[in-house]
């Protein structure tokens, strides 16, 4: 505005007024209006620049889903293939859980992690197969082939961390890498998955006084 109007005489007073208001605002409330809006709306929010002190006492093992949940979100494929009816059943289970940003961890019959497919990608892929028989073999990647190739919808190289990974490392991964999920592995076998929303909720819980 000063450049447009040429009124340079008022620049210093305006700068002083802006700095004063900024200092007073930070003194009264250090959090930004966006952070406060997240809290008021009930959305999970985690300030990566101000981690809770108890963060360093936790590991990724604390976020490993229970066996019942893992049974629902783990998809075992033989030769990279599974039946279309199985995919439809698993999608129904994901929808029932109400987590639109969840997904399925794809593993071999021996438990080796083969990839991860999000719920949105799975919904889109199955939407392309409307009218197909449930016995249709769907290929999700690896060694083998099926009647329908859905491997393009599978993340074959998800970020993988061990169960004993310190939680501060997990915070760095979610905060700086910007991933939406992390697969938990043990000796190459998939044992769990953590989505960002679940991580943020956990950080909010341990950060409460």
C-alpha angles and dihedrals in degrees: 000000000000091000091050096046099033091223096139093157090077096048098092096046090049092049091051091049092050094047091047093051090047093052093046091048093050090048093052097040122007094190122085124245089251093056091048091049090053090053094046092050091049094242116150109253130178125188104217090195093058109041119183115258091239090060092090093059094063136076133197088264087077089065098046107124118242118264093257092056092044090053090058097045098040117090116195114205128191114215087349093299138108135169121270090234090061092052091050091050093050092048089054089052091051091050090049090056089056097224106129091184095054127100148172128283109222114215138168121249087264091054099255111151111248101171147296131262121196123225093246092052091047092050091051093047094050090046087064090055099054109144095026119127118258091238091063111126112233121200115218099176140280125077115346140038139246140192091264123037111217096157091109089069094053123090100226094184108044119167107270127199133175123247092249093056109130113249092236088063090050089051090053091050095050094039103043104023092044097216121161096216142014125210117221114220136182118194090342094307121117111243101162150342131224122202120208094248091056090049093050092049090051091050090050091052096051091043094059115105 
